[in-house]
Amino acid sequence: MCIRDSVSAVKSQLVSDPFGGTEPVPGATLTYTIVVNVTSAGNATASVVRDAIPTFSSYVPNSITLNGAAISDVTDGDAGEFDVSGTPTVVVRLGDLTQADGPQTIAFQVVID
């Protein structure tokens, strides 16, 4: 991004365990949400979010969304992919953003091993 101190990214997680609770135990699904906002005037050009999958968890295939729309796991014409070329990482290209674009919400899931 070309502007500094003008973009915020807030990551949160929701835990759903196999027993109907919210304990982070093996088999629990974690839904991560990253909300990106441009917080001042100007453009955040060629914005990209990269988030590595935590150790001791496995990515849930085809779980990436951007603003509620599905993103495929492969590198193709959509805004992102699940990159396994090194450390497994969710990649979402947001492109050029301004305040007028509003919040951009990325979500994906992992399962605790």
Sequence and secondary structure as in RCSB ss.txt:
>XXXX:A:sequence
MCIRDSVSAVKSQLVSDPFGGTEPVPGATLTYTIVVNVTSAGNATASVVRDAIPTFSSYVPNSITLNGAAISDVT
DGDAGEFDVSGTPTVVVRLGDLTQADGPQTIAFQVVID
>XXXX:A:secstr
  SSS EEEEEEEEEE TTSS    TT EEEEEEEEEE SSS EEEEEEEEE  TTEEE TT  EETTEE  SSS
SSSSEEEE SSS EEEEEEEEE GGG  EEEEEEEEE 
